Amino acid sequence: MNTYSLTLNNSPDNGAPLKVDLLNIKKAAMTLRAVNHKLRQQILKLIDDEGKITVTELYVKLRLEQSVASQHLAILRKAGFVNTTRDGKFIHYSVNAKRLKELNKFMNDLLE
């Protein structure tokens, strides 16, 4: 067994060992953690309301330090919840609705 998987021998499925991919579980937890933060939820809402926004517009409207806004945008970008497009020296952020729908479906499936 390596550090990224776990094999359980007492599986309910016909006694076959159950393999758990710990790396994917960790990735899922990081993804959920990205949206389970009040400020990041506010950021997503503002971006959705505006359609697209630059980091400058975002930190001015939310009255944040530029570094704080950038850190939270980086977390949302890494988790795939925002898309970026470059326009000259400006980077515009928009909500990745497809990714949020995937998350919503995952959560509904998980809670069934």
Order of alpha helices (4+ residues) and beta strands (2+ residues): beta-beta-alpha-alpha-beta-alpha-alpha-beta-beta-alpha
